[in-house]
Amino acid sequence: MPAAKKHPTTRARRNTASTASTLRPADTVQIPALPPRPVVFTEDGAMKAGDWHEATLDWWADLWASPMAAEYHSSDRHALFLLAVLIDDFWREPSTKLASEIRLQRVAFGLTPYDRRRLEWTIETADEAKERGQARRAAPRANRQPPAGTDPRLALVQ
């Protein structure tokens, strides 16, 4: 005869993720300026100051316009700057070595659907946002002012 099943509360997982969240469009996130492009060495060994590749600038703007931008901490910017340099180098001279390093670095920032799934981040859809707004508008408004003559402090002096 099989043993009795454990109580559902005993069987529940205890190692649930604390990072699970629904990402909403970030309206107040400021796009940090990219630092000056690091010095580039030409084939003959000469140093050359460079500008950022146009595709890198587009990627940077898209990154900070995404819903994930609200989750980035100020300390994440430095790693994102390094990732921007890798992406810029890739656009200038594509290589499998750079592509693999970019894949490794972008994992931490939830830049692909798989990474967002691993971090348990979901992006709020337009329907969810619409429903949330309708529910907020339909909810009764809280009356912030008490009715006249009902000052609770008066009970202390009477």
N, C-alpha and C positions, 0 to 999 in steps of 0.2 A: 504494500500500500504506500503511495507517494506521500511525502511530507506535506504539511499544510503550507500554503503560500505565505510569504511574509506580508506584513501590513504595508500598504502602498507608501506610507511615509518613510518606512525603513528602506524600501527599495529605491527611493528617489535619489537621483544623483546629487552629490555634494560638491562636485567640481564644476559647477556651472560658470560660464564665462561672465566676467564683470564688464567686458567691453561692448556687449551687445547694445546697439543704439540705432535709432532711425535718423538718418541724416536729412536735414531740411536745407533748402537753398540758403546759402549764406549771403545775406544782404550787407552786413556790416564788416566783412573781412576786407582789410586793406591789403592791396597787393604790394609786397615788399619789392623794392627796386633791385634788379640784378646788380651785383657788384661789377666793377670793371672786369672785362674779359682778361683772364690770365695771359701772360706773355706766351706767345707761340714761337717755337723754334722751327725755322725753315729747314729744308733738306741740306743746305750748306752750313748749318749750324748758327746762322744769324738769328738774333732775337727780333720778333716782330709783334707789336701790340695789335691785337685784333678786335674786331667788333663781334657782337653776338650774331650767329646765323639767324636768318629770318624765321626758320622753322623752330628754332629754340625759343625765340621771343613769343611765337604763337603758342607753343607748348606751355610756357611760363604763365601766359595770360589764361589759358584754358585750365591749368592746374588750380589757380587761385579763384577761378569762377565756378569751380565744381563744388558740390555739397561737402566734399571731404575737407575743404579748406578750413571749415570751422573747427575741425578736430585737431588741426595741426597746432602744436605748441610753438612758442617763439624759439625754443631751442632746436626745433626741427628744421628751421630755415637753413642752418649751416649744412646739414646733410642734403637738403634740397638744392643748395647752391652747388655742392659737389656733383649731384646728379645732373644738374643743368650743364656743367662743364663736360661731363661724359656724353650727354646727348648732343651738345654742340660739336664735340670732337667726332661723334658718329656721323653727323650730317656733313661734316667737312671731308671725312675719309672713312667710309663704312668698313667695319671689320667684324668678324664673328666674336673676337675677343671683347670688343667694346659692347656689342649687343648682349653678350652673356653677363657682363658686369652691370649693364643697365638693368637687365632682368633681376639680378640679385639685389640691387639697390632699391628698386621701386617697390619691392615686396612690402617693405615696412610702412609704406604710405597709402596702401589701399588703392593703388592706381589701376588695378585690373579687377574685373568681376570676381575672379578667384580669390584675390587678396582681400576684397571686401567681405567675401563669404567667410574667409578664415578669421577675419577680425570681427565677424558677426555684425557688420554694418549693412543696413539696408537703406536705399535711397527712397525717400518719400515720393510716391507718384502723385500726379496732378489730381487724381480722384481722391486720394487720401487727404491731400491738402484742402480740397474743396469741401469734403465731409467735415473736416476739423473746423473749418471756418463757419460752416452752416451750424454746427453744434454750438460753437461759441456764440454766434448771433442769436440762436434760439434760446439759450440759457437765460434765466431771469437775471437781471442786473442786481448786483448787491446795492442796498441802500446804504450809502456811506454816512449819511447824517442821521442821527437819532431824531425821533420826533421832538418837537418843541416842548419844553417843560418836563422832560424825562432825563434830567441830568443826574447820573448815579452818585455824583459827589454830594448832592444835597442830602442824601440819606445819612451822611456822616455828621452833619451839623444839626439835624432836626431831632 
